[in-house]
Amino acid sequence: MLVSKDKKYFAYSYEGKEQELLQVVEEKATEIFGEYSFFIPKKKLYSNKSKLGSIPDGFLLDLSDPDNPTLYVVEVELKGHGLEHIATQILKFAISYRETKPKLNRFILDLIRSDKTIKKEVENRLKESQKYDYLDQLIDAAMDDDVATVIVPIDGIEESLKEVQKYISVPITYISIKSYVNTESGEVFHQFTPLYQEEEAAKIPPVGTYYYFLIENVELINIPRSQFDEENNISKHAQGYTFVRDKTGKSTGVIFWWYKSRAERHIKEEVTEDKKSWAATRRPVDPESYEIGMDVYMGETFWDGDTGRKIDDPRYIIKGQLKEIYRVDGDKKTRIFPIEFEEKK
Protein backbone atom coordinates (compact mmCIF):
# COMPACT_ATOMS: atom_id res chain seq x y z
CA MET A 1 0.00 0.00 0.00
CA LEU A 2 1.09 3.56 -0.76
CA VAL A 3 -0.08 6.42 1.44
CA SER A 4 -0.13 10.13 0.59
CA LYS A 5 -1.35 12.95 2.80
CA ASP A 6 -5.02 12.05 2.43
CA LYS A 7 -5.20 9.03 0.11
CA LYS A 8 -4.43 5.34 0.19
CA TYR A 9 -3.34 3.36 -2.85
CA PHE A 10 -3.61 -0.43 -2.90
CA ALA A 11 -1.58 -2.87 -4.98
CA TYR A 12 -3.40 -3.72 -8.21
CA SER A 13 -3.36 -7.32 -9.44
CA TYR A 14 -2.91 -8.00 -13.16
CA GLU A 15 -3.63 -11.68 -12.70
CA GLY A 16 -5.44 -12.85 -15.82
CA LYS A 17 -5.22 -9.32 -17.30
CA GLU A 18 -2.18 -9.38 -19.56
CA GLN A 19 -3.85 -7.02 -22.06
CA GLU A 20 -4.20 -4.41 -19.33
CA LEU A 21 -0.49 -4.60 -18.59
CA LEU A 22 0.26 -4.37 -22.31
CA GLN A 23 -1.88 -1.21 -22.46
CA VAL A 24 0.17 0.30 -19.63
CA VAL A 25 3.35 -0.48 -21.57
CA GLU A 26 1.96 1.17 -24.71
CA GLU A 27 0.76 4.27 -22.85
CA LYS A 28 3.93 4.70 -20.76
CA ALA A 29 6.44 3.51 -23.39
CA THR A 30 8.51 6.70 -23.27
CA GLU A 31 8.83 6.56 -19.49
CA ILE A 32 9.52 2.81 -19.44
CA PHE A 33 11.94 2.56 -22.36
CA GLY A 34 13.46 6.03 -22.51
CA GLU A 35 13.06 9.30 -24.36
CA TYR A 36 14.98 8.10 -27.42
CA SER A 37 13.32 4.71 -27.75
CA PHE A 38 10.53 3.98 -30.21
CA PHE A 39 8.01 1.29 -29.31
CA ILE A 40 6.21 -0.48 -32.16
CA PRO A 41 3.17 -2.26 -30.63
CA LYS A 42 1.64 -5.50 -31.82
CA LYS A 43 -1.35 -3.76 -33.39
CA LYS A 44 0.98 -2.17 -35.98
CA LEU A 45 2.43 -5.55 -36.86
CA TYR A 46 -0.70 -7.55 -37.72
CA SER A 47 -0.75 -6.48 -41.36
CA ASN A 48 2.58 -8.28 -41.76
CA LYS A 49 1.75 -11.35 -39.70
CA SER A 50 2.20 -13.74 -42.61
CA LYS A 51 5.62 -12.25 -43.36
CA LEU A 52 6.91 -11.90 -39.81
CA GLY A 53 5.83 -15.26 -38.39
CA SER A 54 5.16 -15.29 -34.64
CA ILE A 55 4.43 -11.76 -33.49
CA PRO A 56 5.49 -10.59 -30.02
CA ASP A 57 3.78 -7.77 -28.15
CA GLY A 58 6.04 -5.32 -29.90
CA PHE A 59 9.49 -4.27 -31.00
CA LEU A 60 11.57 -1.49 -29.49
CA LEU A 61 14.07 0.57 -31.45
CA ASP A 62 16.41 2.00 -28.83
CA LEU A 63 18.44 4.99 -30.02
CA SER A 64 19.59 6.17 -26.59
CA ASP A 65 23.08 5.83 -28.00
CA PRO A 66 22.76 6.54 -31.76
CA ASP A 67 26.17 4.97 -32.34
CA ASN A 68 24.96 1.70 -30.80
CA PRO A 69 21.30 1.27 -31.84
CA THR A 70 19.43 -1.84 -30.69
CA LEU A 71 16.18 -3.46 -31.76
CA TYR A 72 14.53 -5.40 -28.92
CA VAL A 73 11.77 -7.97 -28.97
CA VAL A 74 9.18 -6.95 -26.35
CA GLU A 75 6.96 -9.59 -24.76
CA VAL A 76 4.65 -8.64 -21.89
CA GLU A 77 4.15 -11.41 -19.34
CA LEU A 78 2.49 -12.06 -16.00
CA LYS A 79 4.47 -13.66 -13.20
CA GLY A 80 1.57 -16.07 -12.66
CA HIS A 81 2.20 -17.66 -16.06
CA GLY A 82 5.12 -19.57 -14.61
CA LEU A 83 8.61 -20.45 -15.71
CA GLU A 84 7.76 -22.91 -18.49
CA HIS A 85 5.26 -20.65 -20.27
CA ILE A 86 7.50 -17.60 -20.16
CA ALA A 87 10.56 -19.53 -21.34
CA THR A 88 8.57 -21.03 -24.22
CA GLN A 89 7.27 -17.63 -25.33
CA ILE A 90 10.72 -16.05 -25.29
CA LEU A 91 12.22 -18.92 -27.26
CA LYS A 92 9.41 -18.82 -29.84
CA PHE A 93 9.84 -15.14 -30.59
CA ALA A 94 13.63 -15.38 -30.58
CA ILE A 95 13.49 -18.08 -33.25
CA SER A 96 10.96 -16.10 -35.30
CA TYR A 97 13.19 -13.01 -35.11
CA ARG A 98 16.17 -14.87 -36.51
CA GLU A 99 14.21 -16.53 -39.31
CA THR A 100 12.37 -13.39 -40.49
CA LYS A 101 15.06 -10.77 -39.82
CA PRO A 102 15.41 -9.53 -43.44
CA LYS A 103 11.63 -9.04 -43.73
CA LEU A 104 11.46 -7.42 -40.31
CA ASN A 105 14.29 -5.07 -41.28
CA ARG A 106 12.35 -3.89 -44.32
CA PHE A 107 9.13 -3.61 -42.33
CA ILE A 108 10.75 -1.41 -39.67
CA LEU A 109 12.22 0.86 -42.35
CA ASP A 110 8.89 1.19 -44.16
CA LEU A 111 7.04 1.89 -40.91
CA ILE A 112 9.45 4.68 -39.93
CA ARG A 113 9.33 6.27 -43.36
CA SER A 114 5.52 6.20 -43.45
CA ASP A 115 5.11 7.90 -40.05
CA LYS A 116 6.16 11.56 -40.32
CA THR A 117 6.48 12.06 -36.56
CA ILE A 118 8.61 8.98 -35.91
CA LYS A 119 10.64 9.60 -39.07
CA LYS A 120 11.55 13.09 -37.92
CA GLU A 121 12.49 11.95 -34.40
CA VAL A 122 14.60 9.04 -35.67
CA GLU A 123 16.35 11.27 -38.21
CA ASN A 124 17.15 13.75 -35.43
CA ARG A 125 18.84 10.94 -33.49
CA LEU A 126 20.65 9.89 -36.66
CA LYS A 127 22.19 13.38 -36.83
CA GLU A 128 23.76 12.71 -33.42
CA SER A 129 25.52 9.59 -34.67
CA GLN A 130 29.18 9.70 -35.59
CA LYS A 131 29.02 6.28 -37.27
CA TYR A 132 25.89 6.28 -39.43
CA ASP A 133 24.68 8.69 -42.10
CA TYR A 134 21.60 6.91 -43.41
CA LEU A 135 18.49 5.33 -41.91
CA ASP A 136 19.22 1.99 -43.61
CA GLN A 137 22.63 1.86 -41.92
CA LEU A 138 21.09 2.64 -38.55
CA ILE A 139 18.49 -0.14 -38.77
CA ASP A 140 21.03 -2.64 -40.11
CA ALA A 141 23.22 -1.90 -37.09
CA ALA A 142 20.27 -2.19 -34.70
CA MET A 143 19.62 -5.69 -36.06
CA ASP A 144 23.25 -6.70 -36.40
CA ASP A 145 23.00 -9.69 -34.06
CA ASP A 146 21.19 -12.84 -35.19
CA VAL A 147 20.18 -13.51 -31.60
CA ALA A 148 17.33 -11.31 -30.42
CA THR A 149 17.58 -9.30 -27.24
CA VAL A 150 14.31 -9.65 -25.35
CA ILE A 151 12.64 -7.22 -22.95
CA VAL A 152 9.96 -8.67 -20.70
CA PRO A 153 7.72 -6.14 -18.92
CA ILE A 154 6.14 -8.16 -16.10
CA ASP A 155 3.95 -7.53 -13.06
CA GLY A 156 6.60 -8.73 -10.63
CA ILE A 157 9.80 -10.73 -10.75
CA GLU A 158 9.80 -14.13 -9.12
CA GLU A 159 13.09 -15.76 -8.14
CA SER A 160 12.37 -18.63 -10.53
CA LEU A 161 12.58 -16.30 -13.55
CA LYS A 162 16.35 -16.24 -13.18
CA GLU A 163 16.28 -19.88 -14.27
CA VAL A 164 15.06 -18.92 -17.76
CA GLN A 165 18.43 -17.41 -18.68
CA LYS A 166 20.18 -20.66 -17.71
CA TYR A 167 18.36 -22.64 -20.38
CA ILE A 168 17.93 -20.08 -23.18
CA SER A 169 20.93 -18.36 -24.77
CA VAL A 170 18.91 -15.20 -25.42
CA PRO A 171 19.70 -11.98 -23.54
CA ILE A 172 16.67 -11.16 -21.36
CA THR A 173 15.90 -7.93 -19.52
CA TYR A 174 12.94 -7.97 -17.13
CA ILE A 175 11.14 -4.73 -16.27
CA SER A 176 8.95 -5.13 -13.22
CA ILE A 177 5.82 -2.94 -13.36
CA LYS A 178 3.77 -2.66 -10.20
CA SER A 179 0.57 -0.63 -10.09
CA TYR A 180 -1.37 0.94 -7.22
CA VAL A 181 -4.95 2.22 -7.33
CA ASN A 182 -7.03 4.51 -5.16
CA THR A 183 -10.30 2.65 -4.82
CA GLU A 184 -12.32 5.87 -4.35
CA SER A 185 -11.02 8.00 -7.20
CA GLY A 186 -9.70 5.27 -9.46
CA GLU A 187 -6.36 7.11 -9.72
CA VAL A 188 -3.49 4.74 -10.59
CA PHE A 189 0.25 4.93 -9.98
CA HIS A 190 2.78 2.75 -11.81
CA GLN A 191 6.15 1.85 -10.30
CA PHE A 192 9.06 0.59 -12.42
CA THR A 193 12.75 1.08 -13.15
CA PRO A 194 13.14 2.34 -16.75
CA LEU A 195 15.23 0.45 -19.28
CA TYR A 196 17.31 3.53 -19.85
CA GLN A 197 17.28 6.77 -17.94
CA GLU A 198 19.64 9.61 -17.39
CA GLU A 199 20.31 10.51 -13.80
CA GLU A 200 18.00 13.05 -12.19
CA ALA A 201 20.52 15.86 -12.71
CA ALA A 202 21.38 14.96 -16.28
CA LYS A 203 20.67 18.28 -17.99
CA ILE A 204 23.73 19.83 -19.54
CA PRO A 205 24.92 22.86 -17.49
CA PRO A 206 26.20 26.14 -18.95
CA VAL A 207 29.13 25.88 -21.34
CA GLY A 208 32.41 25.81 -19.47
CA THR A 209 31.00 24.21 -16.31
CA TYR A 210 31.93 20.70 -15.29
CA TYR A 211 32.25 18.58 -12.15
CA TYR A 212 35.60 17.18 -11.11
CA PHE A 213 35.73 14.00 -9.01
CA LEU A 214 38.90 13.42 -6.99
CA ILE A 215 39.50 9.72 -6.38
CA GLU A 216 41.95 8.05 -3.99
CA ASN A 217 43.12 4.51 -3.27
CA VAL A 218 43.20 3.93 -7.00
CA GLU A 219 43.91 0.45 -8.31
CA LEU A 220 44.07 -0.88 -11.84
CA ILE A 221 41.54 -3.62 -12.50
CA ASN A 222 40.59 -5.70 -15.53
CA ILE A 223 36.92 -6.64 -15.29
CA PRO A 224 34.88 -7.39 -18.44
CA ARG A 225 32.14 -4.80 -18.78
CA SER A 226 29.65 -7.49 -19.79
CA GLN A 227 30.23 -9.34 -16.53
CA PHE A 228 30.14 -6.30 -14.26
CA ASP A 229 27.11 -4.73 -15.96
CA GLU A 230 25.08 -7.93 -15.73
CA GLU A 231 25.94 -8.41 -12.05
CA ASN A 232 25.01 -4.82 -11.23
CA ASN A 233 22.06 -4.35 -13.62
CA ILE A 234 23.79 -1.60 -15.62
CA SER A 235 22.21 -0.79 -18.98
CA LYS A 236 24.60 -1.09 -21.91
CA HIS A 237 23.06 2.14 -23.21
CA ALA A 238 23.94 4.20 -20.14
CA GLN A 239 26.33 6.94 -21.17
CA GLY A 240 28.87 9.23 -19.55
CA TYR A 241 28.34 8.19 -15.98
CA THR A 242 25.73 6.55 -13.79
CA PHE A 243 25.28 5.06 -10.34
CA VAL A 244 25.67 1.50 -9.12
CA ARG A 245 22.66 0.78 -6.91
CA ASP A 246 21.77 -1.97 -4.46
CA LYS A 247 18.43 -3.81 -4.44
CA THR A 248 16.79 -0.97 -2.46
CA GLY A 249 17.84 1.62 -5.05
CA LYS A 250 20.50 3.20 -2.83
CA SER A 251 23.59 4.49 -4.64
CA THR A 252 26.65 2.43 -3.70
CA GLY A 253 29.06 3.47 -6.41
CA VAL A 254 29.65 5.63 -9.47
CA ILE A 255 30.66 4.59 -12.99
CA PHE A 256 32.36 6.72 -15.63
CA TRP A 257 32.93 5.56 -19.23
CA TRP A 258 35.68 6.80 -21.53
CA TYR A 259 36.90 6.00 -25.02
CA LYS A 260 39.48 3.21 -24.78
CA SER A 261 42.29 5.38 -26.19
CA ARG A 262 41.56 8.15 -23.67
CA ALA A 263 41.34 5.67 -20.79
CA GLU A 264 44.74 4.22 -21.68
CA ARG A 265 46.24 7.70 -21.91
CA HIS A 266 44.68 8.64 -18.58
CA ILE A 267 46.25 5.65 -16.85
CA LYS A 268 49.63 6.52 -18.31
CA GLU A 269 49.55 10.24 -17.57
CA GLU A 270 47.12 10.90 -14.73
CA VAL A 271 47.14 7.97 -12.29
CA THR A 272 49.63 9.31 -9.76
CA GLU A 273 52.16 7.50 -7.63
CA ASP A 274 50.17 8.32 -4.48
CA LYS A 275 47.27 6.34 -5.94
CA LYS A 276 45.06 9.29 -6.81
CA SER A 277 43.17 10.05 -10.00
CA TRP A 278 40.18 12.01 -11.26
CA ALA A 279 37.11 11.84 -13.46
CA ALA A 280 34.79 14.56 -14.69
CA THR A 281 31.30 15.13 -16.07
CA ARG A 282 29.35 18.08 -17.43
CA ARG A 283 26.14 16.77 -15.87
CA PRO A 284 25.05 18.71 -12.75
CA VAL A 285 25.87 16.89 -9.54
CA ASP A 286 23.73 16.65 -6.40
CA PRO A 287 26.19 16.37 -3.47
CA GLU A 288 23.61 14.54 -1.36
CA SER A 289 23.74 11.59 -3.78
CA TYR A 290 27.33 10.76 -2.82
CA GLU A 291 29.21 9.42 0.17
CA ILE A 292 32.88 9.74 1.10
CA GLY A 293 34.68 6.55 0.17
CA MET A 294 32.00 5.22 -2.20
CA ASP A 295 33.42 3.15 -5.05
CA VAL A 296 34.22 4.85 -8.34
CA TYR A 297 34.79 2.80 -11.49
CA MET A 298 36.15 3.88 -14.86
CA GLY A 299 35.33 1.74 -17.87
CA GLU A 300 35.65 1.70 -21.63
CA THR A 301 32.84 2.51 -24.06
CA PHE A 302 31.74 0.06 -26.76
CA TRP A 303 32.90 2.51 -29.42
CA ASP A 304 36.07 4.59 -29.46
CA GLY A 305 35.10 7.88 -31.06
CA ASP A 306 38.72 9.01 -31.29
CA THR A 307 39.96 6.04 -33.28
CA GLY A 308 36.67 5.18 -35.01
CA ARG A 309 36.72 1.53 -34.02
CA LYS A 310 34.39 -0.81 -32.18
CA ILE A 311 35.62 -2.27 -28.89
CA ASP A 312 34.57 -5.91 -28.81
CA ASP A 313 35.47 -6.56 -25.18
CA PRO A 314 35.35 -3.28 -23.20
CA ARG A 315 36.66 -3.49 -19.64
CA TYR A 316 36.50 -1.65 -16.35
CA ILE A 317 40.09 -0.58 -15.80
CA ILE A 318 40.19 1.68 -12.71
CA LYS A 319 38.60 1.44 -9.29
CA GLY A 320 38.99 3.92 -6.45
CA GLN A 321 37.13 5.68 -3.66
CA LEU A 322 35.49 9.08 -3.86
CA LYS A 323 37.22 11.80 -1.85
CA GLU A 324 35.99 15.18 -3.12
CA ILE A 325 33.88 16.78 -5.86
CA TYR A 326 34.49 20.25 -7.29
CA ARG A 327 32.42 22.46 -9.54
CA VAL A 328 34.65 24.15 -12.11
CA ASP A 329 33.52 27.31 -13.94
CA GLY A 330 36.33 28.52 -16.13
CA ASP A 331 39.14 29.41 -13.73
CA LYS A 332 36.91 29.18 -10.65
CA LYS A 333 37.02 25.92 -8.72
CA THR A 334 34.58 25.34 -5.82
CA ARG A 335 34.41 22.27 -3.65
CA ILE A 336 30.81 21.05 -3.35
CA PHE A 337 31.46 17.68 -1.69
CA PRO A 338 31.90 16.82 1.11
CA ILE A 339 30.09 19.72 2.74
CA GLU A 340 31.48 20.60 6.14
CA PHE A 341 28.96 21.17 8.94
CA GLU A 342 29.72 24.84 9.22
CA GLU A 343 29.21 25.27 5.48
CA LYS A 344 25.65 24.00 5.77
CA LYS A 345 24.58 26.80 8.13
C-alpha positions in Angstrom: 0.0 0.0 0.0 1.1 3.6 -0.8 -0.1 6.4 1.4 -0.1 10.1 0.6 -1.4 13.0 2.8 -5.0 12.1 2.4 -5.2 9.0 0.1 -4.4 5.3 0.2 -3.3 3.4 -2.9 -3.6 -0.4 -2.9 -1.6 -2.9 -5.0 -3.4 -3.7 -8.2 -3.4 -7.3 -9.4 -2.9 -8.0 -13.2 -3.6 -11.7 -12.7 -5.4 -12.8 -15.8 -5.2 -9.3 -17.3 -2.2 -9.4 -19.6 -3.9 -7.0 -22.1 -4.2 -4.4 -19.3 -0.5 -4.6 -18.6 0.3 -4.4 -22.3 -1.9 -1.2 -22.5 0.2 0.3 -19.6 3.4 -0.5 -21.6 2.0 1.2 -24.7 0.8 4.3 -22.9 3.9 4.7 -20.8 6.4 3.5 -23.4 8.5 6.7 -23.3 8.8 6.6 -19.5 9.5 2.8 -19.4 11.9 2.6 -22.4 13.5 6.0 -22.5 13.1 9.3 -24.4 15.0 8.1 -27.4 13.3 4.7 -27.8 10.5 4.0 -30.2 8.0 1.3 -29.3 6.2 -0.5 -32.2 3.2 -2.3 -30.6 1.6 -5.5 -31.8 -1.4 -3.8 -33.4 1.0 -2.2 -36.0 2.4 -5.6 -36.9 -0.7 -7.6 -37.7 -0.7 -6.5 -41.4 2.6 -8.3 -41.8 1.8 -11.4 -39.7 2.2 -13.7 -42.6 5.6 -12.3 -43.4 6.9 -11.9 -39.8 5.8 -15.3 -38.4 5.2 -15.3 -34.6 4.4 -11.8 -33.5 5.5 -10.6 -30.0 3.8 -7.8 -28.2 6.0 -5.3 -29.9 9.5 -4.3 -31.0 11.6 -1.5 -29.5 14.1 0.6 -31.5 16.4 2.0 -28.8 18.4 5.0 -30.0 19.6 6.2 -26.6 23.1 5.8 -28.0 22.8 6.5 -31.8 26.2 5.0 -32.3 25.0 1.7 -30.8 21.3 1.3 -31.8 19.4 -1.8 -30.7 16.2 -3.5 -31.8 14.5 -5.4 -28.9 11.8 -8.0 -29.0 9.2 -7.0 -26.3 7.0 -9.6 -24.8 4.6 -8.6 -21.9 4.2 -11.4 -19.3 2.5 -12.1 -16.0 4.5 -13.7 -13.2 1.6 -16.1 -12.7 2.2 -17.7 -16.1 5.1 -19.6 -14.6 8.6 -20.4 -15.7 7.8 -22.9 -18.5 5.3 -20.7 -20.3 7.5 -17.6 -20.2 10.6 -19.5 -21.3 8.6 -21.0 -24.2 7.3 -17.6 -25.3 10.7 -16.0 -25.3 12.2 -18.9 -27.3 9.4 -18.8 -29.8 9.8 -15.1 -30.6 13.6 -15.4 -30.6 13.5 -18.1 -33.3 11.0 -16.1 -35.3 13.2 -13.0 -35.1 16.2 -14.9 -36.5 14.2 -16.5 -39.3 12.4 -13.4 -40.5 15.1 -10.8 -39.8 15.4 -9.5 -43.4 11.6 -9.0 -43.7 11.5 -7.4 -40.3 14.3 -5.1 -41.3 12.3 -3.9 -44.3 9.1 -3.6 -42.3 10.8 -1.4 -39.7 12.2 0.9 -42.4 8.9 1.2 -44.2 7.0 1.9 -40.9 9.4 4.7 -39.9 9.3 6.3 -43.4 5.5 6.2 -43.4 5.1 7.9 -40.1 6.2 11.6 -40.3 6.5 12.1 -36.6 8.6 9.0 -35.9 10.6 9.6 -39.1 11.6 13.1 -37.9 12.5 12.0 -34.4 14.6 9.0 -35.7 16.4 11.3 -38.2 17.1 13.8 -35.4 18.8 10.9 -33.5 20.7 9.9 -36.7 22.2 13.4 -36.8 23.8 12.7 -33.4 25.5 9.6 -34.7 29.2 9.7 -35.6 29.0 6.3 -37.3 25.9 6.3 -39.4 24.7 8.7 -42.1 21.6 6.9 -43.4 18.5 5.3 -41.9 19.2 2.0 -43.6 22.6 1.9 -41.9 21.1 2.6 -38.5 18.5 -0.1 -38.8 21.0 -2.6 -40.1 23.2 -1.9 -37.1 20.3 -2.2 -34.7 19.6 -5.7 -36.1 23.3 -6.7 -36.4 23.0 -9.7 -34.1 21.2 -12.8 -35.2 20.2 -13.5 -31.6 17.3 -11.3 -30.4 17.6 -9.3 -27.2 14.3 -9.7 -25.3 12.6 -7.2 -23.0 10.0 -8.7 -20.7 7.7 -6.1 -18.9 6.1 -8.2 -16.1 4.0 -7.5 -13.1 6.6 -8.7 -10.6 9.8 -10.7 -10.8 9.8 -14.1 -9.1 13.1 -15.8 -8.1 12.4 -18.6 -10.5 12.6 -16.3 -13.6 16.3 -16.2 -13.2 16.3 -19.9 -14.3 15.1 -18.9 -17.8 18.4 -17.4 -18.7 20.2 -20.7 -17.7 18.4 -22.6 -20.4 17.9 -20.1 -23.2 20.9 -18.4 -24.8 18.9 -15.2 -25.4 19.7 -12.0 -23.5 16.7 -11.2 -21.4 15.9 -7.9 -19.5 12.9 -8.0 -17.1 11.1 -4.7 -16.3 8.9 -5.1 -13.2 5.8 -2.9 -13.4 3.8 -2.7 -10.2 0.6 -0.6 -10.1 -1.4 0.9 -7.2 -4.9 2.2 -7.3 -7.0 4.5 -5.2 -10.3 2.7 -4.8 -12.3 5.9 -4.4 -11.0 8.0 -7.2 -9.7 5.3 -9.5 -6.4 7.1 -9.7 -3.5 4.7 -10.6 0.2 4.9 -10.0 2.8 2.8 -11.8 6.1 1.9 -10.3 9.1 0.6 -12.4 12.8 1.1 -13.1 13.1 2.3 -16.7 15.2 0.4 -19.3 17.3 3.5 -19.8 17.3 6.8 -17.9 19.6 9.6 -17.4 20.3 10.5 -13.8 18.0 13.0 -12.2 20.5 15.9 -12.7 21.4 15.0 -16.3 20.7 18.3 -18.0 23.7 19.8 -19.5 24.9 22.9 -17.5 26.2 26.1 -19.0 29.1 25.9 -21.3 32.4 25.8 -19.5 31.0 24.2 -16.3 31.9 20.7 -15.3 32.2 18.6 -12.2 35.6 17.2 -11.1 35.7 14.0 -9.0 38.9 13.4 -7.0 39.5 9.7 -6.4 41.9 8.1 -4.0 43.1 4.5 -3.3 43.2 3.9 -7.0 43.9 0.5 -8.3 44.1 -0.9 -11.8 41.5 -3.6 -12.5 40.6 -5.7 -15.5 36.9 -6.6 -15.3 34.9 -7.4 -18.4 32.1 -4.8 -18.8 29.6 -7.5 -19.8 30.2 -9.3 -16.5 30.1 -6.3 -14.3 27.1 -4.7 -16.0 25.1 -7.9 -15.7 25.9 -8.4 -12.1 25.0 -4.8 -11.2 22.1 -4.4 -13.6 23.8 -1.6 -15.6 22.2 -0.8 -19.0 24.6 -1.1 -21.9 23.1 2.1 -23.2 23.9 4.2 -20.1 26.3 6.9 -21.2 28.9 9.2 -19.6 28.3 8.2 -16.0 25.7 6.6 -13.8 25.3 5.1 -10.3 25.7 1.5 -9.1 22.7 0.8 -6.9 21.8 -2.0 -4.5 18.4 -3.8 -4.4 16.8 -1.0 -2.5 17.8 1.6 -5.1 20.5 3.2 -2.8 23.6 4.5 -4.6 26.6 2.4 -3.7 29.1 3.5 -6.4 29.6 5.6 -9.5 30.7 4.6 -13.0 32.4 6.7 -15.6 32.9 5.6 -19.2 35.7 6.8 -21.5 36.9 6.0 -25.0 39.5 3.2 -24.8 42.3 5.4 -26.2 41.6 8.2 -23.7 41.3 5.7 -20.8 44.7 4.2 -21.7 46.2 7.7 -21.9 44.7 8.6 -18.6 46.3 5.6 -16.9 49.6 6.5 -18.3 49.6 10.2 -17.6 47.1 10.9 -14.7 47.1 8.0 -12.3 49.6 9.3 -9.8 52.2 7.5 -7.6 50.2 8.3 -4.5 47.3 6.3 -5.9 45.1 9.3 -6.8 43.2 10.1 -10.0 40.2 12.0 -11.3 37.1 11.8 -13.5 34.8 14.6 -14.7 31.3 15.1 -16.1 29.3 18.1 -17.4 26.1 16.8 -15.9 25.1 18.7 -12.8 25.9 16.9 -9.5 23.7 16.7 -6.4 26.2 16.4 -3.5 23.6 14.5 -1.4 23.7 11.6 -3.8 27.3 10.8 -2.8 29.2 9.4 0.2 32.9 9.7 1.1 34.7 6.5 0.2 32.0 5.2 -2.2 33.4 3.1 -5.1 34.2 4.9 -8.3 34.8 2.8 -11.5 36.1 3.9 -14.9 35.3 1.7 -17.9 35.6 1.7 -21.6 32.8 2.5 -24.1 31.7 0.1 -26.8 32.9 2.5 -29.4 36.1 4.6 -29.5 35.1 7.9 -31.1 38.7 9.0 -31.3 40.0 6.0 -33.3 36.7 5.2 -35.0 36.7 1.5 -34.0 34.4 -0.8 -32.2 35.6 -2.3 -28.9 34.6 -5.9 -28.8 35.5 -6.6 -25.2 35.4 -3.3 -23.2 36.7 -3.5 -19.6 36.5 -1.6 -16.3 40.1 -0.6 -15.8 40.2 1.7 -12.7 38.6 1.4 -9.3 39.0 3.9 -6.5 37.1 5.7 -3.7 35.5 9.1 -3.9 37.2 11.8 -1.9 36.0 15.2 -3.1 33.9 16.8 -5.9 34.5 20.2 -7.3 32.4 22.5 -9.5 34.6 24.1 -12.1 33.5 27.3 -13.9 36.3 28.5 -16.1 39.1 29.4 -13.7 36.9 29.2 -10.6 37.0 25.9 -8.7 34.6 25.3 -5.8 34.4 22.3 -3.6 30.8 21.0 -3.3 31.5 17.7 -1.7 31.9 16.8 1.1 30.1 19.7 2.7 31.5 20.6 6.1 29.0 21.2 8.9 29.7 24.8 9.2 29.2 25.3 5.5 25.6 24.0 5.8 24.6 26.8 8.1 
